[in-house]
Amino acid sequence: MDLRTAQQLWQPEPGWLNTASYGLPPEPAWAALQAALADWRVGRTSWEEWGAMTERARAAFAHLVSAPVADVVTGATVSQIVAPIAAALPAGATVVVPEVEFTSNLFPWLVQVDRGVRVRVVGLDGLVEAIDAGTDLVAFSLVQSADGSVAPYERIVAAARAHDALVVVDATQACGWLPFDATLADAVAVGGYKWLMAPRGLSYGYLAPHLRDRMRPDAAGWYAGQDPHSAYYGPPLRLSDDARRFDLSPAWFSGVGAAPALELLVEIGIPAVRDHDVALANRFLAGLGRPPGDSAIVTVDVPGAQQRLERAGIRAAVRAGRVRASFHLYSTQHDVDLAVAALTD
């Protein structure tokens, strides 16, 4: 499906420039969710069909990030996916993290400090240079939530590999608009309710096999079983051989809404989404006299910006004291021009 055709699957109110907070569902995802909720309300069906949607979402996510399905875990949040990685670090390990990192990829490391894990916080611009022989793991966001900065993914990975350090990436603000190969890293975690446009409650992770071997599935339940439907009761322990051993039990309705949205992104192709999103972001920057960038998320420092945008009906966010605007498939030139007019009037 080409992007122009796909855009007809949304009918947002003009002025939504806040996908970095949450994405809007395409019509197939919305319709599937409404049908499932209607069935739930009256007890019309069993739950297995809802649960199967998480498997469809897993497969689509794997395609989006160029990873084998067997290496993809599903869960609830980014921090929950990262936590067992942090817990597996030996005492004395050193983690390097950017100082502006969103806390879902920071707190899991910091809570390990009391058992001897060291967390070294550095400026994002100096992250590559900060990776040295004393680094055991580097954790960073592929795109920063605060201002939309795109990290030099391949350079960071190369620096980490030169010192045998692990790489853990939060791609929540990237996956869905920025093409990338998850398998360059050791782990990638993604919240599904922003650029992947699903209901909140479902997250995804890539876990490399060699990393999984170091980790313990402390949250394992029936869905982590080799055959989940024969793992309802009793011993022995019989966990999946692949990344599913770290799965949480599916959030049914999040999965119902997620699968059609992710499959639509696969059909459109992430390069086309990136081109659309970044072009709108750069139109916004140009309208304010700023140089172009390479991100679908931009921040501007304009006096009274938040109040101006609110008066014009533009919904954006304030992060780190600046207005943050973010653009996705359903964003239009009209949205951009409304925002520019509000900020330059």
KAVENKA-V405415 format. One record per residue. N is the residue number from 0. RES is the residue in one small letter. PHI is phi in whole degrees, 0 to 359 (none if undefined). Layout:
N,RES,PHI  N,RES,PHI
This chain:
0,m,none  1,d,282  2,l,296  3,r,297  4,t,293  5,a,298  6,q,299  7,q,288  8,l,273  9,w,233  10,q,226  11,p,286  12,e,293  13,p,305  14,g,102  15,w,278  16,l,235  17,n,218  18,t,298  19,a,296  20,s,263  21,y,199  22,g,269  23,l,260  24,p,284  25,p,289  26,e,305  27,p,299  28,a,289  29,w,297  30,a,295  31,a,297  32,l,293  33,q,296  34,a,296  35,a,294  36,l,295  37,a,296  38,d,294  39,w,298  40,r,301  41,v,246  42,g,68  43,r,279  44,t,215  45,s,274  46,w,274  47,e,301  48,e,295  49,w,295  50,g,297  51,a,296  52,m,294  53,t,296  54,e,291  55,r,297  56,a,294  57,r,301  58,a,295  59,a,293  60,f,299  61,a,304  62,h,297  63,l,298  64,v,253  65,s,60  66,a,240  67,p,296  68,v,302  69,a,295  70,d,259  71,v,254  72,v,253  73,t,243  74,g,208  75,a,248  76,t,217  77,v,297  78,s,298  79,q,293  80,i,286  81,v,284  82,a,307  83,p,292  84,i,292  85,a,297  86,a,295  87,a,275  88,l,292  89,p,286  90,a,303  91,g,94  92,a,293  93,t,245  94,v,249  95,v,252  96,v,222  97,p,294  98,e,291  99,v,263  100,e,297  101,f,299  102,t,292  103,s,298  104,n,247  105,l,231  106,f,300  107,p,302  108,w,280  109,l,295  110,v,289  111,q,269  112,v,298  113,d,291  114,r,250  115,g,107  116,v,286  117,r,256  118,v,244  119,r,252  120,v,260  121,v,227  122,g,293  123,l,301  124,d,296  125,g,255  126,l,297  127,v,301  128,e,291  129,a,282  130,i,281  131,d,222  132,a,296  133,g,270  134,t,267  135,d,260  136,l,206  137,v,242  138,a,236  139,f,200  140,s,270  141,l,296  142,v,231  143,q,285  144,s,296  145,a,293  146,d,221  147,g,84  148,s,301  149,v,266  150,a,287  151,p,284  152,y,309  153,e,295  154,r,292  155,i,295  156,v,299  157,a,299  158,a,295  159,a,294  160,r,296  161,a,296  162,h,240  163,d,56  164,a,263  165,l,282  166,v,234  167,v,237  168,v,242  169,d,264  170,a,252  171,t,301  172,q,269  173,a,239  174,c,293  175,g,120  176,w,223  177,l,250  178,p,294  179,f,199  180,d,255  181,a,298  182,t,287  183,l,293  184,a,268  185,d,268  186,a,207  187,v,225  188,a,240  189,v,219  190,g,281  191,g,268  192,y,257  193,k,256  194,w,287  195,l,271  196,m,64  197,a,253  198,p,299  199,r,297  200,g,130  201,l,228  202,s,234  203,y,225  204,g,213  205,y,262  206,l,235  207,a,297  208,p,305  209,h,294  210,l,284  211,r,302  212,d,296  213,r,270  214,m,261  215,r,243  216,p,279  217,d,295  218,a,263  219,a,301  220,g,224  221,w,301  222,y,284  223,a,275  224,g,288  225,q,303  226,d,235  227,p,306  228,h,280  229,s,245  230,a,244  231,y,286  232,y,223  233,g,72  234,p,286  235,p,275  236,l,295  237,r,217  238,l,273  239,s,300  240,d,278  241,d,248  242,a,297  243,r,297  244,r,295  245,f,257  246,d,292  247,l,265  248,s,303  249,p,298  250,a,278  251,w,310  252,f,283  253,s,296  254,g,295  255,v,300  256,g,282  257,a,285  258,a,303  259,p,297  260,a,293  261,l,293  262,e,295  263,l,293  264,l,298  265,v,299  266,e,294  267,i,289  268,g,98  269,i,295  270,p,302  271,a,292  272,v,295  273,r,303  274,d,301  275,h,296  276,d,295  277,v,291  278,a,298  279,l,292  280,a,300  281,n,287  282,r,297  283,f,297  284,l,297  285,a,298  286,g,296  287,l,257  288,g,75  289,r,259  290,p,290  291,p,290  292,g,231  293,d,234  294,s,233  295,a,275  296,i,242  297,v,227  298,t,236  299,v,224  300,d,246  301,v,239  302,p,304  303,g,68  304,a,300  305,q,298  306,q,292  307,r,298  308,l,294  309,e,298  310,r,296  311,a,272  312,g,79  313,i,269  314,r,257  315,a,231  316,a,226  317,v,244  318,r,227  319,a,54  320,g,82  321,r,233  322,v,286  323,r,248  324,a,246  325,s,222  326,f,235  327,h,219  328,l,309  329,y,273  330,s,286  331,t,230  332,q,299  333,h,298  334,d,302  335,v,298  336,d,294  337,l,299  338,a,292  339,v,297  340,a,298  341,a,295  342,l,273  343,t,246  344,d,293
